[in-house]
Amino acid sequence: MDRAKESIEKAFNFDTRKYKSVFEIIDARWTDQLHQPLHAAGHILNPRLYYKNNGMKTLTEDVW
């Protein structure tokens, strides 16, 4: 998602007025998807993501 947002910023020449409303929509939808039980289970059951993030202490209490 971060790479997609960076591409959008670059396409609009880093003019926040042009993409601010789009980012608000993206962030709202992205937040809704991340806080679903299925997404949390997929994150924990994927060893590549789980162990990498757990070692970096980036898992939040919401996921547990």
C-alpha positions as CSV (number, residue, x, y, z in Angstrom):
1,M,0.0,0.0,0.0
2,D,2.9,2.3,0.8
3,R,4.4,1.8,-2.7
4,A,1.0,2.5,-4.3
5,K,0.6,5.8,-2.3
6,E,4.2,6.8,-3.3
7,S,3.3,6.2,-6.9
8,I,0.2,8.4,-6.6
9,E,2.2,11.1,-4.9
10,K,4.8,11.0,-7.7
11,A,2.1,11.0,-10.4
12,F,0.7,14.2,-8.9
13,N,4.1,15.8,-8.6
14,F,3.8,15.7,-4.7
15,D,1.0,18.3,-4.8
16,T,-1.0,17.2,-1.7
17,R,-4.1,19.2,-2.8
18,K,-4.5,16.9,-5.7
19,Y,-4.4,13.6,-3.9
20,K,-5.4,14.3,-0.3
21,S,-9.0,13.3,-0.7
22,V,-8.0,10.1,-2.5
23,F,-5.6,9.2,0.4
24,E,-8.4,9.7,2.9
25,I,-10.6,7.2,1.0
26,I,-7.7,4.7,0.7
27,D,-6.8,5.1,4.4
28,A,-10.4,4.5,5.5
29,R,-10.8,1.4,3.4
30,W,-7.4,0.1,4.3
31,T,-8.1,0.6,8.0
32,D,-11.4,-1.3,7.7
33,Q,-9.6,-4.2,6.0
34,L,-6.8,-4.4,8.5
35,H,-9.1,-4.7,11.5
36,Q,-10.9,-7.8,10.3
37,P,-10.3,-11.1,12.1
38,L,-9.5,-12.9,8.8
39,H,-6.7,-10.4,8.0
40,A,-5.2,-10.8,11.5
41,A,-5.4,-14.6,11.3
42,G,-3.7,-14.5,7.9
43,H,-1.0,-12.3,9.2
44,I,-0.2,-14.6,12.2
45,L,-0.5,-17.8,10.1
46,N,2.0,-16.6,7.5
47,P,5.4,-17.4,9.0
48,R,7.3,-15.0,6.8
49,L,5.2,-12.0,8.0
50,Y,4.7,-13.2,11.6
51,Y,8.2,-14.0,12.5
52,K,9.6,-10.9,10.8
53,N,7.2,-8.6,12.5
54,N,7.3,-10.3,15.8
55,G,11.1,-10.0,16.0
56,M,10.8,-6.3,15.2
57,K,8.1,-6.0,17.9
58,T,5.6,-4.4,15.4
59,L,2.7,-6.6,16.2
60,T,0.1,-4.7,18.2
61,E,-2.2,-6.0,20.8
62,D,-5.1,-5.8,18.3
63,V,-3.6,-8.7,16.4
64,W,-3.2,-10.9,19.4
